[in-house]
């Protein structure tokens, strides 16, 4: 999907950034002048890492300038502490600043807010009648940490059970666990491919994929987001040209995509991409961080939703911190690939294994989804998140918000663009007890700031209507309804409330 920014919106957004950066550079120039005249007078607003002992500053450059002159103004919209579990409603700790947002001080007060910010897709992050007692029991039996890597003394029976369960759940022969979702991509990709290999990555892939690809030493090429035709063109060019300078054949080629793109809420065009990869005999690697558990008839992700045989995806990655209410990540693939990763991946060999209670949480959550707890709660959760997501997305579109993504996706960003409107929207929603996440640079391009909504199966219809009413009112106040409003908007939101 190509986002077409309206000309007026683009102009006002560029003007806003121009003002911020222009005055920022002007202030930095005055600061440099004052430093020459008075050695210590400008120290209070110096770049991070500066000191008066003759050392070069550690943190200088564009990132430091952006943090000091832009992010600091809006940092109260990020990293908000919570004082409860991330359920449909949670307690947000109130903060204040006495120095223009340079430092934020926590108070003892909390606000109960509707949670539209967490990745608690199936509601397992809250107390659960099946999961919680088993997690507590595992804590008593194994403690909070193994204090060791899997290859040393950190390989419990729970880890082995979960690897087998994950493989069965995603319908792959084998699986490997890692203690962190981000590190699953950034550490596994270099273990799969290296110098002489070619990675072809979607242009909107997550930063963990980008980091892993760069660390691998392989040549990297990027294809247009979710564009199988451009992927095929790029593959044809790279295969015919071979490696740079030598023009030898590539040792291996790996195409990397995501199941649901986390900043767009968009489903991968997986059937078409698999068809291209099969045609050119290249490997596919799919990140299902936001799709596993959340989409598909039985929660098995994008393959199930789009009718793709999991055997056609060579390497399937997923995180355990979203739909399953825990932490960590996994790779599912053939037994040969998994065995290779267990012997070569540094994160598996040297990193401490997943916390046993976290492992037990995933085991219990997966069993609920599969119906192995003896109930149909798992099926109801999957149906609930699908209904909630499609209802919320439809209502936002009727209100005139520019909503990104596809139906069934629990991630639904809508465009804000202007850098002043993002924090204004977030702060006003918080005042009305709705917690949302503003997303801007560097997570998105500079001009494409947005608000990202995450829906959960734990949200009731009343919760969603409350959130829609607040978002609609604040959207009118801030002025971010860029599309025509449908006439039936009011009744579609208010009618369920009257019933």
RAPEJO-V793275 format. One record per helix or strand of 3 or more residues. SS is the DSSP state (~ for helix, > for strand). FROM is the first residue (numbers start at 1). TO is the last residue. If there is no record, write none. Layout:
SS&FROM&TO, SS&FROM&TO
This chain:
~&7&37, ~&43&45, ~&62&77, >&89&96, >&105&115, ~&131&142, ~&157&170, >&174&178, ~&181&192, >&198&202, ~&207&216, >&219&223, ~&228&241, >&253&258, ~&270&279, >&283&287, ~&302&306, ~&310&312, >&315&319, >&329&333, ~&335&344, ~&346&350, ~&356&370, ~&377&399, >&411&417, ~&419&431, >&437&439, >&449&454, ~&461&478, ~&489&498
